[in-house]
Amino acid sequence: QLPFLDTGYFFYHNGIAKARRRRSLQHKLHLEKDSRVKKAVQQEGFSRRKRGYRDINDIDINMNDPLFTKQWYLINTGQADGTPGLDLNVAEAWELGYTGKGVTIGIMDDGIDYLHPDLASNYNAKASYDFSSNDPYPYPRYTDDWFNSHGTRCAGEVSAAANNNICGVGVAYNSKVAGIRMLDQPFMTDIIEASSISHMPQVIDIYSASWGPTDNGKTVDGPRELTLQAMADGVNKGRGGKGSIYVWASGDGGSYDDCNCDGYASSMWTISINSAINDGRTALYDESCSSTLASTFSNGRKRNPEAGVATTDLYGNCTLRHSGTSAAAPEAAGVFALALEANLDLTWRDMQHLTVLTSKRNQLHDEVHQWRRNGVGLEFNHLFGYGVLDAGAMVKMAKDWKTVPERFHCVGGSIQEPE
């Protein structure tokens, strides 16, 4: 039974899907003839791509010492040719005592190396699942090129343990991380996406997604029917009715693409996050759109080997090469975990308001996309949203935050396609 539909069921065959196509259609026809069945839908595959893997420098690093001083996006002192002070201001949040304790973040990706010594202590096995293989062990599938390191790197950005002399430190280093493996199959289906997005919404507080439709400037795509229902169910019923928080990478298509055409990043139910590099400029792969709410960081100047995002890697390793908006979304999820620890009563809409009100222009700049002021006097930019997330400002505002009124919406009419 589907968790987001009271009367919905998913039937699947253990054999090879492509060899069962014709036979599956016969089953569908039989189901449709049954008076007890209102609707039967044959699942079809489509494409979803990981966001990131933008080369900084093709280097191999296996650090024996902590990488914390290289995590310029946490505390920027000018390392890796960066601009001092241009960071997430996590130090202020940590000094106030907020480290993500009591908050669980689900990484929807290609799996997590949950045996990694920097992740194991914060791994929530009960909240994890492998929807690619239908088992409770979301460990990445082995490949020679380490292609399935994506989720492990994202997990480390959020929940890597602190003070253990391994790799770096997560933004919310006392939070719990759940692995939701759902990207590693030949194609995506609506049921896999919907099941992942609706997985354990009373345990998982924040869902981080660093993937989406193909970033080629030609694709207009978004959530399908079941996924839309699952997302709506999440924001309305998740976290005891406060709403699941969905964090989405805005995309890596650069000036040739537009994240308004991405139905995940542009959804009102998600918080879309773009990226900046460590001197305040936009990255070449960043997409421009009105739906981006804020920015975090991806990488720095390409010529500096320490300018990438330092995080966990497969098989107990560490890396300095994580980048793209894939790196940006988990950083935001970590900041939101700090805010939730400060105030567990925050709703999904409260988090959007806090993002807008506490993000700062700081030193972010782009020659083409200029900063402007909206009708209430807040600065915004179609590349950076309302600015870079400020963890210190967010937790301070979250502590005394009063929940926003219930969302008001109206329907102006409907359009039906001609038969």
C-alpha positions in Angstrom: 0.0 0.0 0.0 1.2 3.5 -0.8 1.8 5.7 2.3 0.5 8.8 0.7 -2.7 7.3 -0.8 -5.2 5.6 1.5 -6.6 3.4 -1.3 -3.5 3.2 -3.5 -1.5 0.1 -4.2 1.7 -0.6 -6.1 2.2 -4.0 -7.8 5.6 -5.0 -9.2 7.2 -8.0 -10.7 10.5 -9.4 -9.5 11.6 -10.2 -13.0 13.2 -7.9 -15.7 10.8 -5.0 -16.3 11.5 -4.6 -20.0 10.7 -8.3 -20.6 7.3 -7.9 -18.9 6.0 -4.8 -20.7 3.4 -6.6 -22.8 2.3 -8.9 -20.0 2.0 -5.9 -17.6 -0.3 -4.1 -20.0 -2.6 -7.2 -19.9 -2.7 -7.0 -16.2 -3.5 -3.4 -16.4 -6.5 -4.1 -18.7 -7.8 -6.8 -16.3 -7.5 -4.3 -13.4 -9.4 -1.6 -15.2 -12.3 -4.0 -15.9 -12.7 -4.7 -12.1 -15.5 -2.6 -10.6 -13.5 -2.2 -7.4 -10.6 -0.4 -9.2 -11.1 3.3 -9.9 -7.8 3.8 -11.8 -4.8 1.7 -12.9 -1.6 3.3 -14.1 1.4 1.5 -15.7 4.6 3.0 -14.4 7.0 4.3 -17.1 10.6 5.3 -16.8 12.0 8.8 -17.2 15.3 10.6 -16.6 16.6 12.2 -13.4 20.2 13.4 -13.1 22.5 14.1 -10.2 23.6 17.7 -9.9 27.2 18.3 -9.4 30.5 16.7 -10.4 31.8 19.9 -11.9 35.6 19.5 -12.0 37.6 21.8 -9.8 41.0 20.1 -10.2 41.3 16.4 -11.0 43.2 15.5 -7.8 43.1 12.6 -5.4 43.2 13.4 -1.8 43.1 11.0 1.2 43.6 13.2 4.2 44.8 11.8 7.5 44.2 15.1 9.3 41.0 17.0 9.8 39.8 19.1 6.9 37.9 21.6 9.1 40.3 24.5 8.3 39.7 23.9 4.6 35.9 24.2 5.0 35.9 27.8 4.0 32.1 27.8 3.5 31.7 27.2 7.2 34.2 29.8 8.4 35.9 31.8 5.7 39.2 33.4 6.7 40.4 33.8 3.2 41.7 30.3 2.7 41.7 28.9 -0.9 41.8 32.5 -2.3 38.4 33.2 -0.9 36.9 36.4 0.5 37.1 36.5 4.3 33.7 36.6 6.0 31.8 35.1 3.0 30.4 32.0 4.6 27.3 30.4 6.2 28.0 32.0 9.7 27.7 28.6 11.4 30.1 29.6 14.1 27.6 32.0 15.6 24.9 29.2 15.6 27.3 26.7 17.2 28.3 29.2 19.9 24.6 29.6 20.7 24.5 25.8 21.3 22.8 24.7 18.1 24.3 21.7 16.3 21.3 20.0 14.8 20.6 17.7 17.7 17.2 16.0 17.5 16.8 16.7 13.8 16.9 14.0 11.0 17.8 14.8 7.4 17.0 12.4 4.6 19.5 12.4 1.7 17.6 11.3 -1.4 20.3 10.2 -3.7 22.4 7.2 -4.9 22.9 5.9 -1.4 25.2 6.6 1.6 28.3 4.9 2.8 26.8 4.4 6.3 29.9 2.5 7.4 32.1 5.6 7.0 33.6 6.4 10.4 32.6 10.1 10.0 29.0 9.2 9.4 28.3 6.0 11.3 27.6 7.7 14.7 25.0 10.0 13.1 23.4 7.4 10.8 19.7 6.7 11.4 19.3 3.2 10.0 15.6 2.9 10.9 14.8 5.9 8.8 16.8 4.7 5.8 15.7 2.7 2.8 16.8 1.6 -0.6 14.1 2.1 -3.2 16.4 1.2 -6.0 16.8 -2.3 -4.7 13.8 -2.6 -2.3 15.7 -3.3 0.9 16.6 -1.4 4.1 20.3 -1.0 3.2 20.9 2.1 1.0 24.6 1.4 0.4 26.0 2.8 -2.9 26.5 0.3 -5.7 30.2 -0.1 -6.6 31.6 1.4 -9.8 35.2 1.8 -10.9 34.9 5.6 -11.3 33.2 6.1 -7.9 30.2 7.6 -9.7 27.9 6.7 -6.8 29.8 8.8 -4.2 27.2 11.6 -4.7 25.0 10.8 -1.7 27.9 10.1 0.6 29.4 13.5 -0.1 26.1 15.2 0.5 25.5 13.4 3.8 28.9 14.5 5.1 28.2 18.1 4.4 25.2 17.9 6.7 26.0 15.4 9.4 29.7 14.5 9.5 30.7 14.1 13.2 32.8 16.7 14.9 36.1 16.4 16.8 36.9 12.8 15.7 40.0 13.6 13.6 38.3 12.3 10.4 37.6 14.4 7.3 35.6 17.6 8.1 32.6 18.8 10.1 29.0 18.8 9.1 27.0 22.0 9.2 24.7 20.3 11.7 27.2 17.8 13.1 24.9 16.4 15.8 22.0 15.8 13.5 21.0 12.4 12.3 21.2 11.5 8.6 19.0 8.9 6.8 19.9 7.4 3.4 17.2 7.2 0.8 18.7 5.4 -2.2 16.5 6.1 -5.3 18.8 7.4 -8.1 20.8 4.3 -9.0 18.6 2.5 -11.6 18.4 2.7 -15.4 15.5 5.1 -15.2 13.3 6.9 -12.7 9.6 6.1 -12.1 6.9 8.1 -10.5 6.4 5.5 -7.8 10.1 5.5 -6.8 10.2 9.3 -6.5 6.9 9.4 -4.6 7.9 6.6 -2.2 11.2 8.4 -1.5 9.7 11.8 -0.9 7.1 10.3 1.4 9.4 8.0 3.3 8.9 8.2 7.1 7.7 11.8 7.2 7.1 11.6 11.0 10.8 10.7 11.6 12.6 12.6 8.8 12.3 16.4 9.2 14.2 17.6 6.2 14.6 16.0 2.7 17.6 17.1 0.7 17.6 16.5 -3.1 20.6 17.3 -5.3 19.0 16.1 -8.6 16.3 16.8 -11.0 15.4 16.8 -14.7 18.3 16.9 -17.2 20.0 20.3 -17.2 20.4 20.7 -21.0 18.3 23.8 -21.7 15.8 21.7 -23.6 14.0 19.9 -20.8 10.8 21.2 -19.1 9.9 18.6 -16.5 8.8 18.1 -12.9 7.0 15.9 -10.5 4.5 13.5 -11.9 1.1 12.6 -10.5 2.1 10.4 -7.6 5.1 12.5 -6.6 2.9 15.7 -6.5 0.5 13.9 -4.2 3.3 12.7 -2.0 4.8 16.2 -1.8 1.4 17.7 -0.9 0.9 15.0 1.7 4.4 15.8 3.1 3.9 19.5 3.6 0.4 19.0 5.0 0.9 16.0 7.3 4.7 15.5 7.7 6.3 16.3 11.1 3.0 16.0 12.9 1.2 18.5 10.6 4.0 21.1 10.6 5.1 19.9 7.2 8.1 18.1 5.7 10.9 20.5 4.5 12.1 19.8 1.0 15.4 21.4 0.0 16.2 21.3 -3.7 19.3 22.1 -5.8 18.3 24.7 -8.4 20.3 23.1 -11.2 23.6 23.1 -13.1 22.6 24.1 -16.6 24.2 27.6 -16.4 23.1 30.4 -18.7 21.7 27.8 -21.2 19.0 26.6 -18.8 16.4 28.2 -16.5 15.4 26.7 -13.2 11.8 28.0 -13.7 11.4 25.1 -16.1 12.3 22.6 -13.3 9.1 21.6 -11.6 10.9 20.6 -8.4 13.1 23.7 -7.9 10.2 26.0 -8.8 7.6 24.2 -6.7 6.0 26.2 -3.8 6.6 23.2 -1.6 10.4 23.2 -1.9 13.1 25.6 -0.9 15.3 26.0 -4.0 19.0 26.7 -3.3 21.6 28.0 -5.8 25.3 28.4 -5.2 28.2 30.9 -5.1 31.9 30.4 -5.2 34.3 31.5 -2.4 34.9 35.1 -3.7 31.2 35.9 -4.0 30.8 35.3 -7.7 28.3 33.0 -9.3 29.5 29.6 -10.5 29.4 29.1 -14.3 26.9 26.3 -14.0 24.4 28.3 -11.8 20.9 28.8 -13.4 18.9 31.9 -13.0 15.2 31.9 -12.1 12.7 33.7 -9.8 12.1 30.6 -7.7 15.5 30.5 -6.1 15.1 31.5 -2.4 18.7 31.6 -1.3 22.3 30.5 -1.9 25.0 28.6 -0.2 28.4 27.6 -1.6 29.7 25.1 -4.1 33.4 25.6 -4.9 36.0 28.3 -5.4 38.6 29.4 -7.8 39.4 26.4 -10.1 43.2 26.9 -9.9 43.2 26.2 -6.1 43.1 22.5 -5.2 41.6 23.3 -1.8 38.7 25.4 -3.2 36.1 22.6 -3.3 33.7 21.4 -0.7 35.4 19.2 1.9 33.3 16.2 2.9 33.1 12.4 3.3 33.7 10.1 0.3 33.2 6.4 -0.3 35.0 3.7 1.6 36.0 5.8 4.5 37.8 8.4 2.4 37.6 12.2 2.4 37.4 14.6 -0.6 38.0 18.2 -1.4 36.3 17.9 -4.8 32.6 18.0 -4.1 30.9 20.9 -6.0 28.0 22.1 -8.1 24.5 22.9 -6.7 24.7 19.3 -5.5 26.9 20.7 -2.7 24.7 23.7 -2.1 21.5 22.0 -1.2 22.9 19.8 1.7 24.6 22.9 3.2 21.2 24.5 3.3 19.6 21.4 4.8 22.2 21.6 7.6 21.4 25.3 8.3 17.7 24.4 8.4 18.5 21.6 10.9 20.1 24.2 13.2 17.0 26.4 13.0 14.7 23.4 13.7 16.7 22.6 16.8 16.2 26.2 17.9 12.4 25.8 17.4 10.9 22.4 16.6 7.5 24.1 16.0 8.6 25.7 12.8 6.3 24.8 9.8 7.5 24.3 6.3 6.2 27.9 5.5 8.0 29.3 8.5 11.2 28.0 7.2 10.6 29.7 3.8 9.9 33.0 5.6 13.0 32.6 7.8 15.1 31.9 4.7 13.9 35.1 3.0 14.2 37.3 6.1 17.6 36.2 7.3 19.6 35.6 4.1 22.1 38.3 3.3 23.6 39.8 0.2 26.9 39.8 1.9 29.5 40.0 -0.9 27.6 38.1 -3.6 27.8 39.7 -7.0 27.3 39.0 -10.7 27.9 41.3 -13.7 24.8 40.3 -15.5 22.2 39.7 -12.8 22.0 42.8 -10.7 20.5 43.1 -7.2 17.1 44.7 -6.9 14.6 45.6 -4.2 11.1 44.1 -4.1 7.9 45.7 -2.9 8.7 45.2 0.8 12.3 46.5 0.5 14.2 43.2 0.5 17.1 42.8 -1.8 16.9 39.9 -4.3 18.7 38.5 -7.2 17.6 35.8 -9.7 20.9 34.0 -9.3 21.3 34.2 -5.5 17.7 34.6 -4.3 17.6 36.7 -1.2 21.3 36.1 -0.5 23.5 33.6 1.3 22.1 31.7 4.2 23.1 33.1 7.6 22.9 30.3 10.2 23.5 32.6 13.2 20.8 35.1 12.1 18.4 32.2 11.3 18.6 30.4 14.7 18.2 33.7 16.6 15.1 34.6 14.7 13.8 31.0 14.8 13.9 31.0 18.7 11.2 33.5 19.1 9.4 33.0 15.8 5.6 33.1 15.7 4.1 30.7 13.2 2.8 32.4 10.1 -1.0 32.3 9.4 -2.5 29.4 7.5 -1.8 29.6 3.8 -4.6 31.3 1.9 -5.2 30.4 -1.7 -7.9 30.8 -4.2 -8.8 29.0 -7.4 -9.6 31.2 -10.4 -10.8 28.5 -12.7 -9.7 25.4 -14.6 -8.7 24.4 -18.1 -9.7 21.1 -19.7 -7.8 19.6 -22.6 -10.0 19.0 -25.6 -10.7 15.3 -26.2 
